Amino acid sequence: MKPPKFHVGQAVVCVSPVAGLKKGTIYTVESLPFSRALGRVVIELAEFRPICGIAQTWSPERFAPVELLPDEALAQLLEETLEPVTA
């Protein structure tokens, strides 16, 4: 069995929306339980709570990892987009 491509706490972006998921929205991986019915690992998201005690899960293929910018790139992006405040 292949290891999961995501880990708990990781930010993921929806690339294939379905029932409640929005394309381009960033979510947080809550857990990665093994689904015996599907025979593979599925994703539970922190932004969705269980309904009637049943966790909502999605296929990992619906998500891609969020790439974080290095501090230098983030600082440069902010510098380019924000106007200085004059007192």
C-alpha positions in Angstrom: 0.0 0.0 0.0 1.3 3.5 -0.9 1.8 6.0 1.9 -0.6 8.9 2.0 0.6 11.9 0.0 -0.7 14.3 2.7 -0.2 14.6 6.4 -2.4 15.8 9.3 -2.3 19.5 9.7 -1.2 20.1 6.1 -2.9 22.8 4.0 -4.4 21.5 0.8 -6.3 23.1 -2.1 -9.4 21.7 -3.7 -8.7 20.9 -7.4 -11.8 18.7 -8.1 -14.9 20.0 -6.3 -17.9 17.9 -5.2 -20.7 18.2 -2.6 -19.6 21.1 -0.3 -16.0 21.5 -1.6 -15.1 24.6 -3.6 -12.4 24.6 -6.2 -9.4 26.8 -5.2 -10.4 26.8 -1.5 -7.7 25.9 1.0 -8.6 23.3 3.6 -6.6 21.7 6.5 -6.2 17.9 6.8 -7.8 16.8 10.0 -7.1 13.0 9.7 -6.3 10.3 7.2 -8.4 7.3 8.1 -8.4 4.1 6.1 -11.7 3.3 4.5 -12.4 -0.4 4.5 -15.3 0.2 2.1 -13.0 1.9 -0.4 -9.9 0.0 0.5 -7.7 3.1 0.7 -6.9 6.2 2.8 -9.4 9.1 2.6 -9.2 12.7 3.9 -11.1 14.3 6.7 -10.9 18.1 6.7 -10.8 20.3 9.8 -13.4 22.7 8.2 -16.1 20.0 8.1 -17.6 18.5 11.2 -19.3 15.1 11.4 -22.9 14.9 10.5 -24.9 12.8 12.9 -21.6 11.4 14.2 -20.4 10.3 10.8 -17.2 11.9 9.5 -17.3 13.5 6.0 -14.4 12.2 3.9 -13.1 12.8 0.5 -10.7 11.2 -2.0 -7.2 12.5 -1.8 -7.2 13.0 -5.6 -9.5 16.0 -5.1 -6.7 17.9 -3.5 -3.2 19.2 -4.1 -0.7 20.4 -1.5 -0.5 24.1 -0.9 3.0 25.4 -1.8 4.2 27.9 0.8 6.3 30.8 -0.2 9.8 31.2 1.3 10.0 34.2 3.7 12.0 36.2 1.2 9.5 35.7 -1.6 6.6 36.5 0.7 8.3 39.7 1.9 9.0 40.8 -1.8 5.4 40.1 -2.8 4.1 42.1 0.2 6.5 44.9 -0.6 5.3 45.0 -4.2 1.6 45.0 -3.4 1.3 47.1 -0.3 1.6 50.9 -0.4 3.6 52.5 2.3 1.6 54.3 5.0 2.5 58.0 5.5 1.8 59.5 8.9 
